[in-house]
Amino acid sequence: MTNREREEAMILLGTMAEAIGQEVSTARLLLLLEDLDDVPFDLVKAAIATARKTCKFIPSPSELRDLAWEEGRKPRPLPALPPVDAEAEKERVRASWRGKTAEVKELCEKLPKGPARAMAEKLATKAGA
């Protein structure tokens, strides 16, 4: 955790103790904070919020760590995808396809006349070239 995150976590731990209705020493809060230092801050915040709502007593470091890792296992919503203009996307694909089909036609014309060229032209026609 960064120093700013530690400060915020310390405030959250103090608020949790107040909400639970227990007095807790600064030394104990610092020990709790030290034992959570390797846990991602977003999980620490979530664990403290859960503890505020569910614990009757100040949780031990291991209980807070367990809460944090439980929070980490919960499914998170995926970020929303940006809106797509379907017509513009279709046109982009069509333009790309037209470019590719033109390349295929050029390649077919470079082949010597014969069965290979006839087969290539047939395949290009089926593909829309």
SEDRENDREN-219373 format. One line per field, with one value per residue: y, z, x of N, C-alpha, C in turn; residue in one letter. Coordinates in steps of 0.2 Angstrom, whole numbers. Layout:
% residues N
nc2 <- c(Y,...)
nc3 <- c(Z,...)
nc1 <- c(X,...)
cac2 <- c(Y,...)
cac3 <- c(Z,...)
cac1 <- c(X,...)
cc2 <- c(Y,...)
cc3 <- c(Z,...)
cc1 <- c(X,...)
rest <- c(a,...)
//
This chain:
% residues 129
nc2 <- c(-6,11,26,36,27,19,29,31,19,17,27,21,9,14,20,9,2,12,11,-2,-1,-2,2,5,4,14,8,-5,-3,0,-12,-20,-14,-15,-29,-30,-25,-31,-34,-30,-13,-10,-22,-22,-11,-15,-27,-21,-13,-24,-30,-20,-20,-33,-39,-41,-38,-31,-37,-49,-49,-60,-63,-51,-52,-64,-60,-50,-58,-65,-56,-53,-64,-63,-61,-48,-35,-33,-20,-8,-10,1,10,4,9,1,1,9,1,-11,-5,-2,-15,-20,-11,-15,-28,-26,-20,-31,-40,-34,-35,-49,-51,-45,-53,-65,-61,-60,-73,-86,-91,-105,-121,-118,-104,-103,-110,-102,-90,-94,-97,-84,-78,-85,-80,-67,-58)
nc3 <- c(0,-3,5,6,5,16,26,24,26,40,45,41,48,61,61,59,72,80,75,78,92,101,110,104,104,97,94,92,80,72,71,65,53,48,46,36,25,13,6,-7,-9,-12,-8,5,9,6,15,28,27,27,39,48,46,50,61,78,87,87,73,71,64,55,53,46,35,29,26,17,6,3,-2,-13,-21,-25,-39,-51,-59,-76,-85,-95,-112,-125,-135,-151,-167,-177,-191,-196,-193,-201,-213,-213,-212,-225,-233,-231,-235,-249,-252,-250,-259,-271,-271,-272,-285,-293,-290,-296,-309,-312,-312,-323,-338,-337,-328,-314,-313,-317,-307,-296,-300,-299,-286,-281,-286,-279,-267,-268,-275)
nc1 <- c(4,2,8,-2,-13,-12,-14,-28,-33,-30,-39,-51,-50,-51,-63,-71,-69,-75,-88,-91,-91,-81,-66,-50,-33,-20,-9,-13,-21,-11,-4,-14,-15,-1,-1,-9,-3,2,-9,-20,-26,-39,-46,-43,-50,-63,-64,-63,-75,-85,-82,-86,-100,-103,-95,-95,-85,-68,-60,-47,-30,-29,-43,-47,-39,-44,-57,-53,-48,-58,-67,-59,-62,-74,-86,-83,-91,-89,-81,-91,-93,-88,-101,-106,-107,-116,-119,-108,-98,-101,-99,-85,-80,-85,-78,-65,-65,-68,-56,-47,-53,-50,-36,-35,-40,-31,-19,-24,-24,-11,-7,-1,-10,-21,-25,-22,-24,-38,-44,-41,-47,-60,-62,-60,-71,-81,-78,-82,-74)
cac2 <- c(0,18,30,38,22,17,34,30,12,19,30,16,5,18,21,2,1,16,8,-9,1,-4,6,1,8,16,2,-11,-1,0,-19,-22,-11,-18,-36,-30,-21,-35,-35,-24,-9,-11,-28,-20,-7,-20,-31,-16,-12,-30,-31,-15,-23,-40,-41,-39,-36,-29,-43,-50,-48,-65,-62,-46,-55,-69,-56,-47,-62,-67,-50,-54,-70,-62,-59,-41,-33,-31,-13,-8,-9,7,9,2,11,-5,3,11,-5,-15,-2,-3,-22,-20,-8,-19,-34,-23,-20,-38,-44,-31,-38,-56,-51,-43,-59,-69,-59,-61,-80,-88,-94,-112,-123,-114,-97,-104,-112,-96,-85,-97,-96,-77,-76,-87,-76,-60,-54)
cac3 <- c(0,-3,12,6,6,23,30,23,29,47,46,40,54,67,60,60,79,83,73,82,99,105,110,102,104,91,93,89,74,68,70,60,46,46,44,29,20,7,3,-11,-5,-13,-4,12,10,6,21,33,26,28,46,51,46,52,67,85,90,82,70,72,58,51,51,41,29,27,23,11,1,1,-7,-20,-25,-28,-46,-51,-65,-81,-88,-101,-118,-128,-140,-157,-173,-181,-199,-198,-192,-207,-219,-212,-214,-232,-237,-230,-239,-255,-253,-251,-265,-277,-271,-275,-292,-296,-290,-301,-316,-313,-313,-330,-340,-336,-323,-308,-313,-317,-300,-292,-302,-297,-279,-280,-288,-274,-261,-269,-278)
cac1 <- c(0,5,7,-9,-18,-11,-18,-35,-34,-30,-45,-56,-50,-53,-71,-74,-69,-80,-95,-92,-92,-75,-60,-45,-27,-17,-4,-17,-23,-5,-3,-18,-13,5,-3,-13,1,3,-16,-22,-29,-46,-48,-43,-56,-69,-64,-65,-82,-88,-81,-90,-107,-104,-92,-97,-79,-63,-57,-40,-27,-31,-50,-47,-36,-48,-62,-51,-47,-65,-69,-56,-64,-81,-86,-83,-94,-85,-82,-95,-90,-91,-106,-103,-111,-117,-119,-102,-94,-102,-96,-78,-79,-86,-72,-59,-67,-67,-49,-45,-55,-46,-29,-36,-41,-24,-15,-27,-22,-4,-5,-1,-17,-21,-29,-21,-28,-45,-46,-40,-53,-67,-62,-61,-78,-85,-77,-85,-69)
cc2 <- c(6,21,33,33,19,22,33,24,13,22,26,11,8,19,14,1,6,13,2,-7,-1,1,2,6,9,11,-4,-9,-2,-7,-22,-20,-14,-25,-36,-27,-25,-36,-29,-20,-9,-17,-26,-16,-11,-24,-27,-14,-18,-31,-26,-17,-29,-42,-38,-36,-35,-36,-43,-49,-54,-65,-57,-48,-60,-65,-52,-52,-65,-62,-51,-59,-68,-59,-51,-40,-31,-24,-13,-7,-3,5,8,5,5,-4,5,5,-10,-12,-2,-10,-23,-17,-12,-25,-32,-23,-26,-41,-41,-34,-45,-56,-49,-49,-64,-67,-60,-69,-82,-92,-102,-114,-120,-107,-98,-106,-106,-91,-88,-96,-89,-75,-79,-83,-69,-56,-52)
cc3 <- c(0,4,12,8,13,28,30,26,37,49,46,46,60,67,61,68,82,81,77,90,103,105,108,102,97,89,89,82,69,66,65,53,44,43,38,24,14,3,-1,-8,-6,-9,3,14,11,13,27,33,29,36,50,51,49,59,73,89,85,80,71,65,53,49,46,35,26,23,17,5,-1,-4,-13,-24,-27,-35,-46,-58,-70,-83,-94,-107,-122,-134,-147,-162,-178,-189,-200,-198,-199,-213,-219,-214,-222,-236,-236,-235,-247,-257,-254,-257,-272,-277,-274,-282,-296,-296,-295,-308,-317,-314,-321,-332,-339,-330,-316,-307,-313,-310,-295,-293,-299,-290,-277,-281,-282,-268,-262,-272,-285)
cc1 <- c(4,4,0,-14,-18,-15,-25,-37,-35,-36,-51,-56,-52,-61,-74,-74,-74,-87,-96,-93,-87,-69,-55,-39,-24,-12,-7,-19,-17,-3,-7,-16,-6,3,-7,-9,2,-3,-17,-27,-37,-49,-48,-49,-63,-70,-66,-73,-87,-88,-85,-97,-108,-101,-95,-91,-74,-60,-50,-37,-29,-38,-50,-44,-40,-54,-60,-50,-54,-68,-66,-58,-71,-81,-86,-87,-88,-86,-87,-91,-92,-96,-103,-109,-111,-116,-112,-97,-95,-99,-88,-76,-79,-80,-66,-59,-65,-60,-45,-47,-51,-39,-30,-36,-34,-19,-17,-24,-15,-2,-5,-8,-16,-25,-29,-25,-35,-48,-46,-46,-59,-67,-63,-68,-82,-85,-80,-80,-71)
rest <- c(m,t,n,r,e,r,e,e,a,m,i,l,l,g,t,m,a,e,a,i,g,q,e,v,s,t,a,r,l,l,l,l,l,e,d,l,d,d,v,p,f,d,l,v,k,a,a,i,a,t,a,r,k,t,c,k,f,i,p,s,p,s,e,l,r,d,l,a,w,e,e,g,r,k,p,r,p,l,p,a,l,p,p,v,d,a,e,a,e,k,e,r,v,r,a,s,w,r,g,k,t,a,e,v,k,e,l,c,e,k,l,p,k,g,p,a,r,a,m,a,e,k,l,a,t,k,a,g,a)
//
